[in-house]
Each structure stands twice: as C-alpha cells, then as structure tokens.
Amino acid sequence: MAGRVRWLSAGLVLAIGVTAGVTAGVAVTPAPATADPGQPAAVAPPDGPAKAWLVADMVSGRILGGQDPYGSYAPASTIKALLAMVVLDQVNPAAAVRATASSTDVECSCVGLVPGAVYTTRQLLDGLLMRSGNDAANLLAEILGGNQVAVAKMNAKAYQVGARSTRAGSPSGLDGPGWESVTTPHDLAVIYRAALNYPLFVQIIHQTSAPFPDGNGGVKMLSSQDRLLSSYPGFIGGKTGFTNLAQETYVAMAQRDGKRLVVVQMYGRDALWDQARELLDWGFAQ
C-alpha cells in the first residue's frame, strides 16, 4: 500500500454528514481521539489474524492502509449488507410476511423463525443484521422473488455502488459448490460505505438489542453479536461472518472528531475483535 494514495471506488454519490455525533439519523456518542496531537502518528498498522484487511476513511474515500485489499475472498455473512440494501430499496419495512418451511430449512446461524409465524420486514432485517440469521435471509429473499432473483439483485446493487469485484452466490453468504460468493476487502468497504446512506440500516447495526416475535405469540429479545458495539468509543456498527471457506470475516465502522473509518478483515484464522479495535485506533491516529 505504500508509495501512492489509494481511494475507494465511487460508484455511488454519497451524502453522509457528521453533525454533533449523528450518523445517518442515529446518534453516536462522540469519542475523544486516542492519539496525542503532539505525538507522531503510528508508522505501521498492527498485525493480527486476518490474512487480508483494509482501513479506509469513509468521508474522503481514502484508503489509509491494507494488506491484500484487492485480493478475492469469500465474504460469509458480511455480504448480507447487500441483501439489506436491496430489501430497503424495494420493500416497505412495515410489510408483513409469513415464514415458510423452506425459509427455515437452512444451515444456521439462525434467528429462530417459526414456519407459519408472521414477521415484518423490519423484524427480519433485525434478525439478519444483529444475529446474522440465515433463515431471515432466506425469507427476505422469498419476498424479493426467490433466491436466484435476490442474488441477481444483490449483484446488480454491488455493481451500482462500485463493488465491481463482488459476486454474491447466496442471499446469506453461505457457500458451497456452485453458489460461492466472492469479494475483496476494498469492495466490502465500498458496500458498507454505501449502506450508511440507509438510516434504517445504520439504526439496526447500532442497536444492542431489539424485540423479536418468538413464533408462539410472545416476544424475545435479540442481542447484537458485535462485541465492539458496547465497548469501542464512537462505534457505529458492523457485521460478522464465518464459513469454513471464508473463515472469520468482519466489517467495523466508527467515528471520532469528524473522521469516519471502516475496517474490513477477511480470512481470519482466529477471532478478529482485538485486531479490529487496534486497526481503528491506528486509523484514527493517522
């Protein structure tokens, strides 16, 4: 990455402002910068378990650092941001749908949909983004016209926003022979930068909990899987992922003092939380 300045692809005109700690309609607690202004910025970014990673400024689009940022990797559930954007483009969040047996017949992680129970699109998005529900992904894909239609729309969305090296193979990010997904750290940064234009997307990834139907007439509480959400100052939100092919994947976003960063990690052989935290700290010190 040294030697020349790199920038995120600009396939979509973005209108994301920072006003008193507010990002896309969601209040994010302003956090003090970690670097002492009188001290020189860190020279080398921290190492960690991710084989490929990227740190970028989402306001300017400038890539601050990376390791194999244009390499092709399986995204696992981080690709669900594409599905969420397509759903938000085309479906009323208040629209209700009845879960089918086919939507719940999926390899988990699952949010726990019950066949015959009714869910709103907003509730399914909560399950998709907070709990990485593959059953929620399947049902949202059914709303869009089925898995093949949903995947085609996800790929069209990726192209629209400038993620030109991305190909979704399934709505959920699950992979297998003939339905592999592929992307790059750069493209995931582009996708999540675009997703911040959707206030409901930001609201969902920023919430630590949300009520969800239990399928039997009651309500249960969903808790976000993102460990940085309640522990990293200025954190906006993120998305985890794992498959045997992808290994650990993670996208994290945070803001401080008018700077908004995204960290993308791919093919991690161990938990990525510590490296993500250190990469954010490093990025804010630049």
HELIX and SHEET records of a PDB file:
HELIX    1   1 ALA A   76  ILE A   79  5                                   4    
HELIX    2   2 LYS A   80  GLN A   90  1                                  11    
HELIX    3   3 ALA A  101  THR A  104  1                                   4    
HELIX    4   4 THR A  121  MET A  130  1                                  10    
HELIX    5   5 ASN A  134  LEU A  144  1                                  11    
HELIX    6   6 ASN A  147  VAL A  161  1                                  15    
HELIX    7   7 PRO A  185  ALA A  195  1                                  11    
HELIX    8   8 PRO A  199  HIS A  206  1                                   8    
HELIX    9   9 TRP A  273  ALA A  285  1                                  13    
SHEET    1   A 6 ARG A   6  TRP A   7  0                                        
SHEET    2   A 6 ARG A  62  GLN A  67 -1                                        
SHEET    3   A 6 ALA A  50  ASP A  57 -1                                        
SHEET    4   A 6 LYS A 259  GLY A 268 -1                                        
SHEET    5   A 6 GLN A 247  ARG A 256 -1                                        
SHEET    6   A 6 PHE A 235  THR A 243 -1                                        
SHEET    1   B 3 VAL A  18  THR A  19  0                                        
SHEET    2   B 3 VAL A  22  THR A  23 -1                                        
SHEET    3   B 3 VAL A  26  ALA A  27 -1                                        
SHEET    1   C 2 ALA A  96  ARG A  98  0                                        
SHEET    2   C 2 VAL A 118  THR A 120 -1                                        
SHEET    1   D 2 SER A 209  PRO A 213  0                                        
SHEET    2   D 2 VAL A 219  SER A 223 -1                                        
END                                                                             
